[in-house]
Amino acid sequence: MPICSPDQGHDSFAKEVTLSTLRLKVLPSTVLQNNCIESLNLDRNKLKHLNGISKLCNLKTLILSKNEITDFPEEIKNLVHLEKLELNQNQIRVIPEGVFSCFPKLKHLRLNNNRLDALPKDLTVCSNTLQYLNLSSNLFPAIPLVVLELKRLEEFYVQNNMVRQLPVALFKDLPLKMFKVYGNPLREPPYEVCAGGIKQIISYFNQLQNCQAEEDRRVKTMFLGTSLAGKSTICKSLKESQVVCISEEERTVGIEISEFRIQDFTFLFWDFAGQLEYYMTHHVFITPQALVILVINFQQYQLSNETFKELVGFWINNLFMRVPNSVVLPVGTHIDSCCEREVEEKKQDIMCKIQAMLEERKTTLAHFIANLESNEESEIYVDQWNRLKEMENCSLTILDLVPVNCMDYNDIKTLEDTILEHVKNEEIFPNIIQVLPPVYKQVEAAIVDIVERSEAVAKHGMMDRGLLYSELYCQYHLTSLDEELLQDILRYLHRIGLIVWYEEIKHLENTVFLRPTILITVFKSLVRYGLVQQLESIDVDILIGECATIRDQANWVWTFKAKAMLCQKAMRALLKHQLYLDGMKDVFEEMVGSRSHKGKLFSLLEHFEICLEVRNTKGLNPRAKVFLPGKPWKPLQNHEEACYLFPTYLNQSAEVFSRLMVKACCFFSTQWVAKTTCLLISSGKPLLIKAHSQKGYSYIELRCRKPADRAGFLLSWDFIMTIISINHKLLEEWPGLHLCIKAPCRTAGCPAEFVWPDMDDKNTVTKEEIKTCGICAHRYKIELLLPKVPGEPDIFQPAAHYNITSYGTTTIGSSTVHVERQNFQDN
């Protein structure tokens, strides 16, 4: 079928018309005169009303996504042949009754990303036709009852709403093949069950049908804050119901885990070490749906921006990026060192500055959104706009700060009462209560018993998943348990912090850490305060066992200090030293592996980007075999010892930059790395990545030399686009981040920049050949500014006139954007 544009609308035979991204505010009259149209695509325009659309009486497909519709367009009532209707990503709040009764043939309906909280009852008219329904990113408090009448529904999406409970009939009465529900405060069933798919959801309801459900009130509680703030003292004092003094020598190394009960609630305390070196491993264990207790040392805190940033702002920013929907309870400690007036002043100062951070983030997001909306080509930024709108709806919940004298049990008791009051508040913790079948508790009790009694589990608490299933089934007589149900239960126990199971890591999907402390022990061997001293204290017998000498040990120390790198032999020696001290000799080979085969630890370290294997950057190997197209080719085995870079030891590099660097260095050879810069090499082409992390000046800069010929553009843009795709992947892991990409104007002194449009997973982001600067009016070929695949070869300007040293910048974060200017040098 032909696709016509507005100026082709007079074609009486056109059945498919696409009018996307034309900034339309009204429907073109030429289109309305063509009653032969069966498919009309109007997405990414500025339509608010659809006057005249009823004339298109033969329409079967109508796409109105990403417009400015706030009131449901009742003009479409006459389109009785509609089979596909898409109204997603508008601002519709209400759908009136009597609309869907006009669509007896409707098969596909998209209403996601609106402001809906209910559906009209007459949707039942479509009960024998509707197969696809998308209600995600709305305000539904429950699954609409009318959905249960859609007897042919096969795909149903309801992510990011306020749904707490799923009805049994949804799965037993409807022929669903695809169902997605993440991003809801689910109680029944828990999200971990839904992650297993429709089959597991049905299994969950079958279990509830055969036995009495149990309510689980479990809270994962994470204690964050700088070193010696009092986190461990509060943890132990709450647990033991008395004041517990913790000396400086007993401070937390890595993470410590403990359990504590208040009335019907069980709290799993995760006490994170506060030294800078440990920050890089915190994200391995930080999860959403948790209470964050941010402990602030009032003795150290001063009424200044510097101490606020160090003791409070750093943590708030990281929570913003990592888990932007967190609930944070600030706790001020060491108040016995301050007078009453001083305590109140510091409390007010902290709360005011946190509130200012919230307001700044809100203002910044509003600024970004307004910039996109006012852009002359705003329709090509709709995806960015939608992400910003989602971020605008997510914010930290900051509870009122509680001042505590850790040496006064009355204050500890007050803190306990405050915590309990907050977790009981359903507005703050809507899914704190989980409805579980009894088998969940039975498996949990059996695992606890296995850890304490079974000879099959050593001190390290690692167990093969198949062996665990066999043990539960045979020894504990859990005959109703199958392997898929066990996976649901393990996901749940992992989320609340009782066990650790990394099902997403291929080499670890069959390993369950029944004692999470083994991971902490392993991590603290490599990412810890005073690692140089650890290297220097490795026993001589361990060195000999690793075929190393004292001279090698000295080289390890020098390399680590100079380059933040450890060779595999040094890592083995460090881990053996720590594991032997902790009585875990038997776990060494499984976790670390042999000299020729890497163990599970390296999969963990690389998966969580704590370190990366540095690629060989030496010259070509003259002994390598000749490559012949069409014939197999094997590289020569590299017998050089592997070396690993730990970005966390590159002093003050930002965490997001560290993660970008880890991912980038896994793709390309690394020429050199410093604390805020990284030089990569691909096909002989260098790319400089540089982080700028100051308030009002926070961005990541990419620099690449201008290619000498047209063929070089493809290679250069592929290189840059890979780095940008890595940034997009980071957005999934850091939902509080916003990515904005800009290329500066190439005219010296011109302050203009070209904002990249939505990527849409394509390298070609524009069809234009020329871009004109709105300030200096110079015109440039697209391939100099955006990843436009070059067209037909033409006369190319030689590189002798100028040398471009900056191609563009990638901006991450909520700070004010500053775009690095390009430098020009006349030859």
Summary of the structure (lengths in Angstrom):
residues: 827
radius of gyration: 29.9
end to end distance: 54.9
largest distance: 89.1
contacts: 2585
relative contact order: 0.06
helix: 38%
strand: 17%
